């Protein structure tokens, strides 16, 4: 026969399914908190690149204008004079500006990649993939990762 204290202790014990559910909820919340922290870090990184991105964007505008003007001058001068040395000088001018524009574009693409939150997306995809079987077993569904 059990005394009243033992009966009360047995009544307070969690049922086996409740402990699993509680553990899953704790794991999901910890994972979501880590994802939010990772997103915050990547947001700070993306925001810190904005001044450099704006500077490079402003720097490329006059270069694109100069490239267009140089190409126009090369085409018009080529039609006017068939002298190889002057045309070669104009070609060199256009190539120098084209290389500068290409360099700026490559730098801007590298900065754009920093703003894609790749690590957060990978972690979210892994989280949803890992939680899907557990959610199906518990008849729950993990949060959606669809884009709107």
C-alpha positions, 0 to 999 in steps of 0.5 A, spaced: 500 500 500 502 506 498 502 512 502 499 519 500 506 522 499 507 516 494 501 517 491 501 525 490 508 524 487 506 518 482 500 523 480 505 529 478 510 524 474 509 526 466 506 521 462 511 518 457 508 522 451 508 529 454 516 528 456 517 527 448 513 533 446 516 537 451 523 536 449 521 537 442 518 543 443 524 545 447 529 543 441 525 547 436 525 553 440 532 553 441 533 552 434 529 557 432 532 562 437 539 560 434 536 561 427 534 568 429 541 570 432 544 567 425 539 572 421 541 578 426 548 577 425 547 576 417 543 582 417 548 586 421 553 584 415 549 586 410 547 593 412 555 594 414 556 593 406 551 598 404 555 604 404 561 601 400 555 598 395 553 605 394 559 608 393 561 603 388 554 604 385 556 611 384 563 610 382 560 606 376 556 611 373 561 616 370 565 610 368 559 607 364 558 614 361 565 614 359 565 607 356 559 609 352 563 616 350 569 613 348 566 607 344 562 612 340 568 616 339 572 610 337 566 608 332 566 615 329 573 616 329 574 610 325 569 612 320 573 618 319 580 616 319 583 610 317 590 611 321 592 605 325 596 609 331 590 614 333 585 608 333 589 604 337 590 609 342 582 610 342 582 602 343 586 602 349 582 608 352 576 604 351 579 597 354 582 601 360 575 604 362 572 597 360 577 593 365 575 598 370 567 597 369 568 590 369 572 590 376 567 595 379 561 590 377 565 584 380 566 587 386 558 589 386 557 582 385 561 580 391 558 585 395 551 582 393 552 575 395 554 577 402 547 580 402 543 573 401 543 570 408 545 564 405 547 561 412 541 562 415 537 559 409 541 553 409 540 552 417 533 554 416 532 548 410 536 543 415 531 545 421 525 544 417 528 537 414 530 535 421 523 537 424 519 534 419 519 527 421 518 529 428 512 533 426 509 528 422 510 523 428 507 528 433 501 530 428 504 537 428 507 541 422 514 545 423 513 553 421 513 554 413 519 556 409 515 559 403 517 565 400 511 570 399 
